[in-house]
Amino acid sequence: MTTASLQAIASNYSALLEFLEDLSLNEKGDAGVNAALQKRSLHLQKARQMVDTLREDIKCLREEGFQGFWENTTAAAHDLNLESPAVPRPRKIPRRLEDGGLPHCFQTPETMYRQQFFEIMDTASTCLDCRFSPSVFERMQDVEDFLIGKGDCKSIMEFYRDDLDEKKAQAAS
């Protein structure tokens, strides 16, 4: 590999790592959301707040973040004397794999990377929603409230039905 190729690869990864670090560092200090959500001392309300903040950050990045990302990345590439981003040349699909349609060809590198950026933001948002469902947080909040003596076990018993003995749960409170 040539030096220019290695510089281009390093530049691509450094910009991506910087972007992901900015995305994950939601708190002051060195710990990001990932590390903060794994702390033993974390209570549910704080976890919910951190996840909601992360959701908002991803939403804002999706709406307004691409232009800044694009400008920072192209400026960093220019500073490193790298070639400007280019659209890959169209490749001919083998006939045995062709389904009759032509592959999409982007007009500019910016539109190609914009599509990839939105795909990443949508995937991150969907993964966050799947992993931290609001309904699960509500259920966990009911359990936490019951365990610390702030709530009753009625909603917990409605959800778990036959899995828990209501008399024993009430006796525990």
Secondary structure, DSSP 4 states (H G I P E B T S, - for coil): --HHHHHHHHHHHHHHHHHHHHHH--SSSS--HHHHTT-TT--HHHHHHHHHHHHHHHHHHHHHHHHHHHHHHHHHHHHTTPPPP-PPPP-PPPTTT--SSPPP--SSHHHHHHHHHHHHHHHHHHHHHHHT-HHHHHHHHHHHHHHTTSS-SHHHHHHHGGGS-HHHHHHH-
